[in-house]
Amino acid sequence: MADIPLLAWLVGGGAFLTILLIGLAFSGDGDRDLKRRVARVGAEGQGARRAGTAKAASSLRLDQQDSAFPLLNRLIKAAVPNPERIRDRLARTGRRIPLGQYLAANAVAGGVAWLALGVVAGFPAALSLAGAVIVGVGAPHLVVKRLGDRRVALFIGQFPDAIDLIVRGLRSGLPVTESISAVAREVPDPLGAEFRRIADGVRVGQSLDAAMWEVARRIDTPEFRFLVIAMAIQRETGGNLAETLGNLSDLLRKRRQMKLKISALSAEARASAYIVGALPFIAFFGMAATVPGYTDTFFHDPRGLLMGGAALGMIAIGGLVMYKMVNFDL
């Protein structure tokens, strides 16, 4: 690595930081204001305090299941920043994925990328290291995000019908907890599984607020938080809960219809963005495959690395701008 100029390291590091920042921006959920309001409402009642106790107990159990190796458990607690957020993201998938296995997948993906770039392709060490870090961190993250988003999409699709079932139970004279138990019995997974957790928690003595906030933290979707906030406000101010939840169900259906309409109207723009973003990479790898050795100078000349880092940065910024233009919260 001694023959690699300092400029190459700077360009590689700059490109890596640019892509990392763009990835963090893409992975954000976009509802920070709503989260602040939810935190404020949840902190006002006794239910939120009990939820904090339940969350601490749950975190303790998850800490014990991070890995079967005590040394790795201690390393995770000492070195991993904000492990609770990663656990919540893993739990959102509905699968039992210990944090230790997730970190092992990061290490394996990074090692495979390092071998592929540095040994097989013969890229410079700085570029191979940057690619290994990006793949090691990004690939498992994208897989987990995809699994979680797919499960949440199924949850949201079932959610208005579940609220209607709760409304029918309330209008027939059943208490809220029994209506939630009916949803847990009659609605299939993934919504049924989450409502079963609520019903089981209430059955063993946990407050309804605590059980619902725990699910809201795991699911991490505005639609379910709407339900939790509506029930919390109704309990404090009084009123007809069945009518409130009926209006919420209608609102969620209209919100879903608006999202589908936005997705349909922006389909052409998103397809154009995918094509334009993929063309530089297709052209580059096509040229490298058809004319061997033609692109070697690009990776070994500091000017090529500089142009490559600038190009990656501009592609990332353009992708972020197009992403924000066609994706926004309602």
VOPAGU-2260 file (C-alpha; in pm, 1 decimal, decimal comma):
REM VOPAGU-2260
SITE   aa  ch    i         X         Y         Z
SITE  MET   A    0       0,0       0,0       0,0
SITE  ALA   A    1     302,0     224,2       8,5
SITE  ASP   A    2     277,0     299,5    -363,4
SITE  ILE   A    3     -74,0     440,5    -330,3
SITE  PRO   A    4     -70,5     821,0    -323,7
SITE  LEU   A    5    -228,4    1013,4     -42,6
SITE  LEU   A    6    -475,3    1155,8    -294,3
SITE  ALA   A    7    -606,6     805,1    -364,3
SITE  TRP   A    8    -675,4     750,3       5,8
SITE  LEU   A    9    -849,9    1085,5      32,8
SITE  VAL   A   10   -1064,1    1019,2    -273,0
SITE  GLY   A   11   -1154,6     670,2    -154,3
SITE  GLY   A   12   -1242,7     798,2     190,8
SITE  GLY   A   13   -1445,0    1086,2      47,2
SITE  ALA   A   14   -1639,9     855,8    -183,0
SITE  PHE   A   15   -1706,2     616,2     104,9
SITE  LEU   A   16   -1829,5     892,3     335,6
SITE  THR   A   17   -2051,9    1032,9      59,6
SITE  ILE   A   18   -2214,6     697,7      -9,5
SITE  LEU   A   19   -2248,5     627,2     363,3
SITE  LEU   A   20   -2424,9     958,9     424,3
SITE  ILE   A   21   -2656,1     898,1     129,9
SITE  GLY   A   22   -2734,1     550,3     259,7
SITE  LEU   A   23   -2816,4     688,5     603,0
SITE  ALA   A   24   -3043,7     946,1     443,5
SITE  PHE   A   25   -3219,0     676,2     241,3
SITE  SER   A   26   -3268,6     455,4     546,3
SITE  GLY   A   27   -3439,3     727,1     750,5
SITE  ASP   A   28   -3808,4     690,7     810,9
SITE  GLY   A   29   -3892,0    1055,2     743,9
SITE  ASP   A   30   -4137,2    1103,1    1029,9
SITE  ARG   A   31   -3921,5    1276,5    1289,9
SITE  ASP   A   32   -4192,4    1526,4    1384,2
SITE  LEU   A   33   -4439,8    1246,3    1438,1
SITE  LYS   A   34   -4188,4    1059,2    1651,6
SITE  ARG   A   35   -4135,9    1365,7    1868,1
SITE  ARG   A   36   -4511,2    1398,7    1917,7
SITE  VAL   A   37   -4540,9    1030,8    1996,8
SITE  ALA   A   38   -4260,6    1053,5    2252,7
SITE  ARG   A   39   -4427,1    1355,8    2413,2
SITE  VAL   A   40   -4765,4    1184,8    2437,2
SITE  GLY   A   41   -4612,8     860,1    2560,7
SITE  ALA   A   42   -4413,0    1036,3    2832,0
SITE  GLU   A   43   -4720,5    1198,3    2983,0
SITE  GLY   A   44   -4894,0     885,3    3113,1
SITE  GLN   A   45   -4830,4     602,8    3347,7
SITE  GLY   A   46   -4844,9     360,7    3058,1
SITE  ALA   A   47   -4532,5     506,6    2903,2
SITE  ARG   A   48   -4345,5     470,7    3232,4
SITE  ARG   A   49   -4445,0     107,9    3253,3
SITE  ALA   A   50   -4349,1      68,3    2889,3
SITE  GLY   A   51   -4002,8     193,9    2976,5
SITE  THR   A   52   -3975,3     -73,6    3246,2
SITE  ALA   A   53   -4093,3    -339,9    3003,3
SITE  LYS   A   54   -3849,3    -212,5    2742,4
SITE  ALA   A   55   -3562,0    -236,2    2988,3
SITE  ALA   A   56   -3657,2    -593,1    3076,4
SITE  SER   A   57   -3688,6    -682,4    2708,7
SITE  SER   A   58   -3351,6    -524,9    2637,5
SITE  LEU   A   59   -3196,3    -735,9    2914,1
SITE  ARG   A   60   -3336,6   -1053,0    2758,2
SITE  LEU   A   61   -3211,5    -951,3    2414,4
SITE  ASP   A   62   -2866,4    -876,4    2556,1
SITE  GLN   A   63   -2845,6   -1237,1    2675,2
SITE  GLN   A   64   -2934,8   -1366,4    2329,0
SITE  ASP   A   65   -2693,3   -1157,9    2124,4
SITE  SER   A   66   -2454,5   -1450,1    2088,6
SITE  ALA   A   67   -2382,7   -1792,3    2231,1
SITE  PHE   A   68   -2025,3   -1677,2    2307,8
SITE  PRO   A   69   -1980,0   -1464,0    2623,0
SITE  LEU   A   70   -1674,8   -1289,6    2477,0
SITE  LEU   A   71   -1873,4   -1177,2    2173,1
SITE  ASN   A   72   -2153,6   -1057,8    2401,8
SITE  ARG   A   73   -1912,4    -837,1    2592,5
SITE  LEU   A   74   -1758,9    -711,1    2268,1
SITE  ILE   A   75   -2104,6    -618,1    2133,2
SITE  LYS   A   76   -2192,7    -425,7    2449,4
SITE  ALA   A   77   -1858,6    -243,9    2451,2
SITE  ALA   A   78   -1802,9    -168,0    2082,1
SITE  VAL   A   79   -2137,6    -158,8    1897,8
SITE  PRO   A   80   -2295,0     190,8    1902,7
SITE  ASN   A   81   -2666,4     192,6    1988,5
SITE  PRO   A   82   -2722,7    -185,4    1976,6
SITE  GLU   A   83   -3086,9    -146,0    2085,9
SITE  ARG   A   84   -3172,0      24,7    1758,0
SITE  ILE   A   85   -3018,2    -262,5    1562,3
SITE  ARG   A   86   -3215,3    -512,7    1771,4
SITE  ASP   A   87   -3537,1    -325,1    1697,3
SITE  ARG   A   88   -3458,3    -334,3    1325,7
SITE  LEU   A   89   -3394,4    -709,2    1345,2
SITE  ALA   A   90   -3714,2    -768,1    1543,5
SITE  ARG   A   91   -3908,6    -574,0    1280,2
SITE  THR   A   92   -3847,6    -858,7    1035,8
SITE  GLY   A   93   -4048,2   -1099,5    1251,9
SITE  ARG   A   94   -3756,6   -1344,6    1256,8
SITE  ARG   A   95   -3534,7   -1442,6    1546,5
SITE  ILE   A   96   -3204,0   -1293,4    1430,1
SITE  PRO   A   97   -2956,3   -1245,4    1717,1
SITE  LEU   A   98   -2735,8    -941,3    1697,7
SITE  GLY   A   99   -2428,0   -1163,9    1698,6
SITE  GLN   A  100   -2540,7   -1339,4    1379,6
SITE  TYR   A  101   -2611,0   -1005,6    1214,2
SITE  LEU   A  102   -2260,3    -877,5    1295,9
SITE  ALA   A  103   -2114,7   -1205,7    1172,1
SITE  ALA   A  104   -2299,4   -1153,7     843,1
SITE  ASN   A  105   -2145,9    -803,6     824,2
SITE  ALA   A  106   -1798,7    -948,4     870,3
SITE  VAL   A  107   -1852,0   -1226,0     614,5
SITE  ALA   A  108   -1993,4    -986,7     354,0
SITE  GLY   A  109   -1703,8    -745,9     405,3
SITE  GLY   A  110   -1446,7   -1025,4     380,9
SITE  VAL   A  111   -1598,1   -1161,3      59,2
SITE  ALA   A  112   -1601,6    -812,3     -90,7
SITE  TRP   A  113   -1237,9    -758,7       8,4
SITE  LEU   A  114   -1132,2   -1083,4    -157,2
SITE  ALA   A  115   -1337,2   -1012,3    -469,6
SITE  LEU   A  116   -1206,5    -657,4    -512,4
SITE  GLY   A  117    -850,8    -686,9    -384,9
SITE  VAL   A  118    -749,9   -1041,3    -477,7
SITE  VAL   A  119    -967,4   -1140,5    -773,2
SITE  ALA   A  120   -1016,6    -803,5    -944,1
SITE  GLY   A  121    -679,3    -660,5    -836,3
SITE  PHE   A  122    -811,7    -320,8    -726,9
SITE  PRO   A  123    -590,6     -94,2    -513,4
SITE  ALA   A  124    -595,5    -152,8    -139,5
SITE  ALA   A  125    -771,4     176,1     -61,2
SITE  LEU   A  126   -1052,0     107,7    -306,6
SITE  SER   A  127   -1081,9    -254,2    -192,6
SITE  LEU   A  128   -1104,4    -145,5     170,3
SITE  ALA   A  129   -1370,4     115,1      95,5
SITE  GLY   A  130   -1571,9    -136,0    -107,0
SITE  ALA   A  131   -1540,3    -400,9     164,2
SITE  VAL   A  132   -1667,2    -161,3     431,2
SITE  ILE   A  133   -1957,3     -46,8     212,0
SITE  VAL   A  134   -2061,1    -402,3     123,9
SITE  GLY   A  135   -2004,1    -534,2     476,9
SITE  VAL   A  136   -2220,4    -266,3     634,1
SITE  GLY   A  137   -2469,2    -212,4     352,9
SITE  ALA   A  138   -2556,3    -560,8     224,9
SITE  PRO   A  139   -2691,9    -710,0     552,1
SITE  HIS   A  140   -2856,4    -377,0     632,7
SITE  LEU   A  141   -3041,6    -374,3     300,5
SITE  VAL   A  142   -3150,4    -737,9     342,3
SITE  VAL   A  143   -3285,2    -673,4     691,5
SITE  LYS   A  144   -3454,2    -352,5     577,1
SITE  ARG   A  145   -3615,7    -536,3     285,8
SITE  LEU   A  146   -3749,9    -810,7     512,9
SITE  GLY   A  147   -3878,9    -555,6     764,5
SITE  ASP   A  148   -4043,2    -336,3     500,1
SITE  ARG   A  149   -4213,8    -636,5     342,8
SITE  ARG   A  150   -4355,6    -745,0     678,5
SITE  VAL   A  151   -4466,8    -392,9     768,4
SITE  ALA   A  152   -4636,9    -358,2     428,4
SITE  LEU   A  153   -4839,6    -672,8     502,1
SITE  PHE   A  154   -4916,3    -536,7     849,1
SITE  ILE   A  155   -5042,1    -204,6     711,6
SITE  GLY   A  156   -5255,7    -381,8     452,1
SITE  GLN   A  157   -5435,3    -575,8     728,2
SITE  PHE   A  158   -5451,0    -288,4     975,4
SITE  PRO   A  159   -5773,8    -107,0     871,4
SITE  ASP   A  160   -5966,9    -436,2     877,7
SITE  ALA   A  161   -5828,1    -507,9    1224,5
SITE  ILE   A  162   -5944,0    -165,9    1347,6
SITE  ASP   A  163   -6289,7    -233,7    1202,4
SITE  LEU   A  164   -6296,8    -560,9    1395,6
SITE  ILE   A  165   -6210,6    -374,4    1716,3
SITE  VAL   A  166   -6486,1    -120,6    1642,0
SITE  ARG   A  167   -6742,8    -396,4    1592,1
SITE  GLY   A  168   -6637,9    -555,4    1920,3
SITE  LEU   A  169   -6670,5    -226,1    2107,9
SITE  ARG   A  170   -7013,0    -157,0    1959,8
SITE  SER   A  171   -7128,7    -503,2    2063,4
SITE  GLY   A  172   -7029,0    -433,2    2423,0
SITE  LEU   A  173   -6689,4    -602,2    2448,3
SITE  PRO   A  174   -6405,2    -427,1    2634,3
SITE  VAL   A  175   -6100,6    -309,8    2443,4
SITE  THR   A  176   -5880,4    -596,2    2560,6
SITE  GLU   A  177   -6131,9    -857,3    2444,4
SITE  SER   A  178   -6163,9    -684,4    2107,8
SITE  ILE   A  179   -5785,2    -692,9    2070,2
SITE  SER   A  180   -5785,0   -1062,6    2162,0
SITE  ALA   A  181   -6045,6   -1121,6    1889,7
SITE  VAL   A  182   -5814,1    -954,4    1637,3
SITE  ALA   A  183   -5527,8   -1174,6    1757,3
SITE  ARG   A  184   -5736,6   -1487,6    1702,4
SITE  GLU   A  185   -5901,2   -1403,6    1370,1
SITE  VAL   A  186   -5647,3   -1198,3    1172,1
SITE  PRO   A  187   -5353,3   -1384,9    1014,1
SITE  ASP   A  188   -4989,0   -1295,6    1063,4
SITE  PRO   A  189   -4804,9   -1061,9    1075,0
SITE  LEU   A  190   -5076,4    -843,8    1231,0
SITE  GLY   A  191   -5222,8   -1133,6    1427,6
SITE  ALA   A  192   -4883,1   -1215,8    1576,7
SITE  GLU   A  193   -4829,8    -860,0    1700,3
SITE  PHE   A  194   -5177,0    -837,0    1850,8
SITE  ARG   A  195   -5121,9   -1173,6    2018,7
SITE  ARG   A  196   -4817,5   -1021,4    2186,6
SITE  ILE   A  197   -5037,1    -738,4    2311,1
SITE  ALA   A  198   -5305,5    -978,0    2436,7
SITE  ASP   A  199   -5048,3   -1204,2    2604,3
SITE  GLY   A  200   -4882,1    -907,6    2772,0
SITE  VAL   A  201   -5212,2    -782,6    2912,7
SITE  ARG   A  202   -5297,7   -1135,6    3023,7
SITE  VAL   A  203   -4981,4   -1162,8    3235,8
SITE  GLY   A  204   -5034,0    -823,6    3399,8
SITE  GLN   A  205   -4876,9    -572,2    3163,0
SITE  SER   A  206   -5076,0    -256,6    3104,4
SITE  LEU   A  207   -5243,4    -211,7    2766,0
SITE  ASP   A  208   -5045,6     106,8    2705,7
SITE  ALA   A  209   -4713,7     -64,9    2776,0
SITE  ALA   A  210   -4792,9    -359,5    2549,9
SITE  MET   A  211   -4904,5    -136,9    2262,1
SITE  TRP   A  212   -4606,0      97,8    2289,0
SITE  GLU   A  213   -4374,4    -202,9    2282,8
SITE  VAL   A  214   -4530,5    -320,4    1955,6
SITE  ALA   A  215   -4522,1      35,8    1819,6
SITE  ARG   A  216   -4149,1      51,5    1889,4
SITE  ARG   A  217   -4090,4    -281,1    1714,7
SITE  ILE   A  218   -4316,2    -220,0    1412,6
SITE  ASP   A  219   -4206,9     145,5    1378,9
SITE  THR   A  220   -4485,8     259,7    1148,2
SITE  PRO   A  221   -4700,4     574,3    1178,7
SITE  GLU   A  222   -5025,4     384,9    1121,0
SITE  PHE   A  223   -4996,7     182,1    1440,2
SITE  ARG   A  224   -4881,2     483,7    1639,0
SITE  PHE   A  225   -5197,1     662,8    1524,9
SITE  LEU   A  226   -5396,7     387,7    1697,2
SITE  VAL   A  227   -5191,7     405,9    2017,2
SITE  ILE   A  228   -5219,6     784,9    2036,1
SITE  ALA   A  229   -5593,5     780,5    1958,8
SITE  MET   A  230   -5658,1     531,7    2239,6
SITE  ALA   A  231   -5435,0     724,9    2481,6
SITE  ILE   A  232   -5610,5    1054,9    2407,6
SITE  GLN   A  233   -5956,7     897,1    2431,5
SITE  ARG   A  234   -5873,9     744,2    2769,1
SITE  GLU   A  235   -5761,6    1082,1    2904,1
SITE  THR   A  236   -6037,9    1297,5    2755,8
SITE  GLY   A  237   -6326,4    1050,3    2725,3
SITE  GLY   A  238   -6561,7    1007,7    2433,3
SITE  ASN   A  239   -6681,6     737,3    2200,8
SITE  LEU   A  240   -6382,4     513,2    2130,2
SITE  ALA   A  241   -6567,2     312,8    1864,1
SITE  GLU   A  242   -6640,9     628,2    1664,1
SITE  THR   A  243   -6282,8     749,6    1704,2
SITE  LEU   A  244   -6139,9     422,0    1579,4
SITE  GLY   A  245   -6390,8     411,9    1294,1
SITE  ASN   A  246   -6271,2     753,0    1177,7
SITE  LEU   A  247   -5911,5     634,1    1213,3
SITE  SER   A  248   -5983,5     329,9     995,2
SITE  ASP   A  249   -6133,3     551,0     725,6
SITE  LEU   A  250   -5833,7     786,9     747,6
SITE  LEU   A  251   -5586,1     500,8     711,7
SITE  ARG   A  252   -5765,3     367,5     403,6
SITE  LYS   A  253   -5759,5     711,1     241,0
SITE  ARG   A  254   -5394,3     749,0     333,5
SITE  ARG   A  255   -5313,6     415,8     169,7
SITE  GLN   A  256   -5506,0     514,3    -143,0
SITE  MET   A  257   -5309,6     839,0    -164,3
SITE  LYS   A  258   -4978,5     650,9    -131,9
SITE  LEU   A  259   -5075,9     413,3    -411,0
SITE  LYS   A  260   -5175,2     708,2    -628,7
SITE  ILE   A  261   -4842,1     880,1    -563,0
SITE  SER   A  262   -4658,7     557,0    -644,5
SITE  ALA   A  263   -4844,6     523,3    -974,7
SITE  LEU   A  264   -4785,6     885,4   -1076,6
SITE  SER   A  265   -4414,2     867,8    -994,1
SITE  ALA   A  266   -4351,5     526,6   -1153,6
SITE  GLU   A  267   -4215,8     674,8   -1476,5
SITE  ALA   A  268   -3981,0     911,0   -1292,2
SITE  ARG   A  269   -3850,1     629,7   -1072,7
SITE  ALA   A  270   -3791,5     404,0   -1373,1
SITE  SER   A  271   -3599,0     683,5   -1546,9
SITE  ALA   A  272   -3390,3     737,4   -1233,9
SITE  TYR   A  273   -3300,6     367,1   -1215,4
SITE  ILE   A  274   -3200,2     358,5   -1581,7
SITE  VAL   A  275   -2996,5     680,7   -1571,1
SITE  GLY   A  276   -2825,5     575,2   -1247,8
SITE  ALA   A  277   -2735,8     229,8   -1379,1
SITE  LEU   A  278   -2604,4     338,7   -1719,8
SITE  PRO   A  279   -2258,1     459,9   -1603,2
SITE  PHE   A  280   -2192,0     132,7   -1421,0
SITE  ILE   A  281   -2321,8     -80,4   -1710,3
SITE  ALA   A  282   -2103,4     109,9   -1957,2
SITE  PHE   A  283   -1796,1      88,0   -1733,6
SITE  PHE   A  284   -1820,0    -284,9   -1659,9
SITE  GLY   A  285   -1915,1    -357,3   -2020,3
SITE  MET   A  286   -1601,7    -179,9   -2138,4
SITE  ALA   A  287   -1390,1    -359,7   -1878,5
SITE  ALA   A  288   -1526,3    -695,8   -1994,4
SITE  THR   A  289   -1490,8    -634,7   -2368,3
SITE  VAL   A  290   -1155,1    -453,5   -2361,4
SITE  PRO   A  291    -940,7    -610,0   -2085,8
SITE  GLY   A  292    -681,6    -376,7   -1940,8
SITE  TYR   A  293    -843,6     -62,5   -2081,4
SITE  THR   A  294    -976,7      49,4   -1741,6
SITE  ASP   A  295    -669,2     -43,6   -1534,2
SITE  THR   A  296    -530,3     308,2   -1552,3
SITE  PHE   A  297    -849,8     440,9   -1401,2
SITE  PHE   A  298    -775,1     261,2   -1071,9
SITE  HIS   A  299    -400,4     319,2   -1058,2
SITE  ASP   A  300    -382,4     682,8   -1165,9
SITE  PRO   A  301    -469,6     944,3    -899,6
SITE  ARG   A  302    -657,5    1145,3   -1160,0
SITE  GLY   A  303    -878,6     846,5   -1237,4
SITE  LEU   A  304    -952,8     794,6    -868,5
SITE  LEU   A  305   -1031,9    1162,9    -832,7
SITE  MET   A  306   -1273,6    1153,5   -1126,3
SITE  GLY   A  307   -1428,4     830,6    -997,3
SITE  GLY   A  308   -1486,9     973,9    -650,0
SITE  ALA   A  309   -1639,6    1289,7    -795,2
SITE  ALA   A  310   -1863,6    1084,6   -1025,9
SITE  LEU   A  311   -1984,3     862,7    -741,5
SITE  GLY   A  312   -2058,5    1168,7    -530,8
SITE  MET   A  313   -2260,3    1334,4    -807,7
SITE  ILE   A  314   -2452,0    1011,2    -878,7
SITE  ALA   A  315   -2532,2     975,7    -508,4
SITE  ILE   A  316   -2649,5    1337,1    -479,4
SITE  GLY   A  317   -2863,2    1303,7    -792,1
SITE  GLY   A  318   -3016,3     982,1    -661,0
SITE  LEU   A  319   -3093,3    1146,5    -327,2
SITE  VAL   A  320   -3262,7    1441,3    -497,2
SITE  MET   A  321   -3478,0    1214,6    -715,1
SITE  TYR   A  322   -3559,7     994,9    -415,5
SITE  LYS   A  323   -3681,1    1290,4    -213,1
SITE  MET   A  324   -3887,6    1418,7    -506,0
SITE  VAL   A  325   -4095,4    1099,4    -532,3
SITE  ASN   A  326   -4100,6     987,0    -168,3
SITE  PHE   A  327   -4256,8    1190,2     110,2
SITE  ASP   A  328   -4472,1    1127,6     414,3
SITE  LEU   A  329   -4840,7    1204,1     413,3
